[in-house]
Amino acid sequence: MKKSILAIAILVSLFTNSLMAQSKRVPASAERAEYIEVEKNVKLHVTDLGEGQPVVLIHGWPLSDAMYEYQYAYFIEKGYRVIGISLRGFGLSDKPGGKYDYDVFADDIKIVLDKLKIENATIGGFSMGGATVIHYVAKYNAAHVSKMALFGAAAPVWTKRADFNYGFWTKEDVNGLISLNNTNRPRLLANFGTIFSANETSVSAGLGAWLGTIQAQASPYAMAQSLKTLRDSDLRGDLKKINIPTLILHGKLDKICSFDLAEQMHQGIKNSKLVPLEKSGHALFIEELEKFNTELFNFIKS
């Protein structure tokens, strides 16, 4: 009986000491949520690292916030807080059925920034993410942000039409992409891989494989629905509503979002600066990594 009482006392002591140790422990994390709910049953993956003035980054189709790995590392070292948001349907975010358009994407970003209580941020977007950022700033009158940056943005209009003869793509071309997505998605991703960079050597095989793993996480449904948004959207009206300083970084050799789209954005956004990346295609964020990061840093701190 005495042995049993002694054993129980030892166990109670060990458990009490363990609780006390845990209560004294300083949390190792920054105590920031990695997933943020934007509506019932829909949570977005958010990379939220570093301290200081916030930089919010939105990815392109069909990538995720993981594409900004080398921007995260750079800006954390420079003393900034970096927040990458994976849009619904992409990366580690939830992949629901339903709408995938710029209104939905902008609403989701607004909720994330509301919940994080972000102020005076620079918001940047790549490709489809650039179009999303334009719509967000126009729709919400630049809520939470004071500057905007566009990287190879698929805007103001990605497909040619009677009154907009810029870019490479027609609506029929994009219909073909949607059909291929729904019948042979690996081929679609491989085809885009061949035109993603300026040339065969401007993105290494290793970096190309890394991007491929990110793309493979996307929902096929979300990819198809987002292609319809890219095909049908016209953001020329949104450009006129933007009043905050805007940086436009665009590859001169871009085969997905042609450089003349950047010139159209520059003309349409009154307080904008266009910086060509002479050696880059669509992968400007890694093709000319140092120039990309430096130009964005100088714009943010100015």
C-alpha positions in Angstrom: 0.0 0.0 0.0 2.8 2.4 0.9 4.6 1.6 -2.4 1.4 2.4 -4.3 1.0 5.7 -2.5 4.6 6.6 -3.1 4.3 5.7 -6.8 1.2 8.0 -7.1 3.0 10.8 -5.4 5.9 10.5 -7.8 3.6 10.6 -10.8 1.7 13.6 -9.4 5.0 15.4 -8.8 6.3 14.7 -12.3 3.0 15.8 -13.9 3.0 19.0 -11.8 6.6 19.8 -12.7 5.8 19.3 -16.4 2.9 21.7 -16.3 5.0 24.3 -14.5 7.8 23.9 -17.0 5.3 24.4 -19.9 3.7 27.5 -18.2 7.1 29.1 -17.9 8.2 28.3 -21.5 8.3 31.3 -23.8 6.6 30.4 -27.1 9.1 29.8 -29.9 6.7 30.8 -32.7 5.7 34.3 -33.6 2.1 33.2 -32.6 0.7 34.1 -36.0 -1.9 31.9 -37.7 -0.7 30.0 -40.7 -4.3 29.5 -41.9 -7.0 32.2 -41.9 -10.6 31.6 -42.5 -12.2 33.9 -45.1 -15.6 32.3 -45.2 -17.3 29.1 -43.9 -15.2 26.1 -44.8 -12.6 28.1 -46.7 -9.2 28.8 -45.1 -6.3 30.4 -46.9 -2.6 29.5 -46.3 -0.6 32.6 -45.2 3.1 32.9 -44.9 3.7 35.6 -42.2 7.3 36.1 -41.3 9.6 38.9 -40.0 8.9 42.2 -38.2 8.5 45.8 -39.4 6.6 47.4 -42.2 4.5 44.8 -44.0 4.9 43.7 -47.6 2.0 41.6 -48.9 2.6 39.4 -51.9 0.0 37.6 -54.1 1.1 34.8 -56.4 0.2 34.1 -60.1 -1.6 31.2 -61.8 -1.1 28.3 -61.0 1.5 28.9 -58.3 1.1 29.7 -54.6 2.7 32.0 -52.0 5.6 29.6 -52.0 6.9 31.2 -55.2 8.2 34.2 -53.2 10.7 32.1 -51.2 13.6 34.3 -52.3 11.7 37.5 -51.7 10.8 36.4 -48.2 14.4 35.7 -47.3 15.6 39.1 -48.8 13.0 41.3 -47.1 13.1 39.6 -43.7 16.9 40.4 -43.6 16.0 44.0 -44.6 13.8 44.4 -41.6 10.3 43.9 -43.1 7.3 41.7 -42.3 6.4 39.6 -45.3 2.9 38.2 -45.8 2.3 35.8 -48.7 -1.3 34.8 -49.3 -2.2 31.7 -51.3 -5.5 32.3 -53.1 -8.2 29.8 -52.7 -7.7 26.8 -54.9 -3.9 27.1 -54.9 -1.0 25.8 -52.9 -1.9 24.8 -49.3 -5.1 26.9 -49.2 -8.5 25.2 -49.3 -9.9 24.2 -52.7 -13.6 24.7 -52.7 -16.1 24.6 -55.6 -17.7 27.9 -56.6 -16.5 31.2 -58.1 -12.8 32.0 -58.8 -12.8 35.6 -60.1 -11.1 38.9 -59.1 -14.0 39.9 -56.9 -13.7 36.7 -54.8 -9.9 37.0 -54.7 -10.1 40.6 -53.6 -12.7 39.9 -51.0 -10.5 37.1 -49.5 -7.4 39.4 -49.4 -9.5 42.1 -47.6 -10.6 39.6 -44.9 -7.0 38.4 -44.4 -5.6 41.9 -44.0 -8.6 42.9 -41.8 -7.9 40.0 -39.5 -4.2 40.7 -39.4 -4.8 44.4 -38.8 -2.3 45.4 -41.5 -1.7 49.1 -42.2 0.5 51.0 -44.5 1.6 47.9 -46.5 3.0 47.6 -50.0 1.0 45.0 -51.9 2.5 43.2 -54.8 1.1 40.7 -57.3 2.6 38.5 -60.0 0.8 37.7 -63.3 -2.9 36.8 -62.3 -1.9 38.0 -58.9 -1.1 41.4 -60.4 -4.5 41.6 -61.9 -6.0 40.6 -58.5 -4.0 43.3 -56.7 -5.2 45.9 -59.2 -8.8 44.9 -58.6 -8.3 44.8 -54.8 -6.8 48.4 -54.7 -9.6 49.7 -57.0 -12.5 47.9 -55.2 -11.4 48.7 -51.7 -9.8 52.1 -52.3 -6.4 50.8 -51.2 -7.6 49.6 -47.8 -4.6 48.6 -45.6 -2.0 49.5 -48.3 -0.1 52.6 -49.3 1.8 51.3 -52.3 1.3 48.8 -55.1 3.7 46.7 -57.1 3.0 44.7 -60.3 5.2 41.9 -61.5 4.6 40.6 -65.1 0.9 41.4 -64.4 -1.8 39.8 -66.6 -3.6 43.1 -66.9 -5.4 45.3 -67.8 -6.8 42.7 -70.3 -5.1 39.4 -71.0 -6.9 38.5 -74.2 -7.1 40.5 -77.4 -10.4 42.0 -78.4 -11.7 44.5 -80.9 -10.6 47.6 -78.9 -7.5 46.1 -77.3 -5.0 44.6 -79.7 -2.2 43.9 -77.2 -0.8 40.7 -75.7 -0.4 37.3 -77.2 -3.6 35.5 -76.4 -7.1 35.3 -77.9 -10.1 34.0 -76.2 -10.0 30.9 -78.5 -6.4 30.3 -77.3 -7.5 30.3 -73.7 -10.4 28.0 -74.5 -7.7 25.6 -75.7 -5.8 26.0 -72.5 -9.0 25.2 -70.5 -9.6 22.1 -72.7 -6.1 20.9 -72.1 -6.4 21.5 -68.4 -9.4 19.2 -68.4 -7.9 16.4 -70.4 -4.1 16.5 -69.9 -3.1 18.9 -67.1 0.6 17.7 -67.0 0.9 18.7 -70.7 -0.6 22.1 -70.0 1.9 22.8 -67.2 4.8 21.5 -69.3 3.8 23.7 -72.2 3.7 26.7 -70.0 7.1 25.7 -68.6 8.6 26.0 -72.1 7.5 29.7 -72.4 7.9 30.7 -68.7 11.4 32.0 -68.9 13.2 34.2 -71.4 15.3 31.3 -72.8 16.3 27.7 -71.9 19.1 28.8 -69.6 17.6 31.8 -67.7 16.0 29.5 -65.2 18.0 26.5 -64.0 16.6 23.0 -64.1 16.5 22.9 -60.4 14.4 26.1 -60.1 12.2 24.9 -62.9 11.5 21.6 -61.0 10.9 23.6 -57.8 8.2 25.7 -59.5 6.7 22.6 -61.0 6.1 21.1 -57.5 4.3 24.3 -56.5 2.1 24.3 -59.6 1.1 20.6 -59.0 -0.5 21.6 -55.7 -3.2 23.7 -57.5 -6.7 22.4 -57.9 -7.6 21.5 -61.5 -11.0 23.1 -61.0 -9.5 26.3 -59.7 -7.1 26.4 -62.6 -9.9 26.1 -65.1 -12.1 28.7 -63.4 -9.2 31.1 -63.1 -8.4 30.7 -66.8 -11.9 31.8 -67.5 -11.4 34.9 -65.3 -8.1 35.7 -67.2 -9.9 35.2 -70.5 -13.0 37.4 -69.8 -11.8 40.2 -67.4 -11.2 43.8 -68.4 -9.6 45.9 -65.7 -9.1 49.1 -67.7 -11.7 50.8 -65.5 -9.9 49.8 -62.4 -6.7 51.4 -63.5 -8.3 54.8 -63.4 -9.3 54.3 -59.7 -5.8 53.8 -58.5 -4.1 56.8 -56.8 -1.3 55.2 -54.8 2.3 55.0 -56.0 2.7 52.0 -58.2 5.8 50.1 -59.4 5.6 48.0 -62.6 8.3 45.4 -63.0 8.0 43.5 -66.3 10.3 41.3 -68.3 11.0 42.6 -71.8 11.1 39.0 -73.1 7.9 37.9 -71.4 6.1 35.3 -73.6 3.0 35.0 -71.4 2.2 38.6 -70.5 3.8 40.7 -73.2 5.6 43.9 -72.4 3.1 46.0 -74.2 0.6 45.1 -71.4 3.1 46.8 -68.9 3.0 49.9 -71.1 -0.8 49.9 -71.1 -0.8 49.7 -67.3 1.8 52.4 -67.0 -0.4 54.7 -69.2 -3.5 53.8 -67.2 -2.2 54.2 -63.7 -1.3 57.9 -63.2 1.2 57.6 -60.4 3.2 54.6 -61.8 6.8 53.8 -62.7 7.7 51.2 -65.3 11.0 49.3 -64.9 11.8 46.9 -67.7 13.8 43.8 -66.8 15.8 43.4 -70.0 16.9 39.8 -69.6 13.7 38.4 -68.1 10.7 36.5 -69.4 7.7 35.8 -67.2 9.9 34.4 -64.4 11.4 37.8 -63.6 11.3 37.2 -59.9 14.0 34.5 -60.3 15.6 35.3 -63.7 16.9 38.7 -62.5 16.5 38.0 -58.8 18.9 40.7 -57.5 17.5 43.5 -59.7 13.9 42.4 -58.9 14.5 42.5 -55.2 16.5 45.7 -55.3 14.0 47.6 -57.4 11.1 46.5 -55.1 13.1 47.4 -52.0 14.0 50.8 -53.3 10.4 51.5 -54.2 9.1 50.4 -50.7 11.6 52.5 -48.7 11.2 55.6 -50.9 
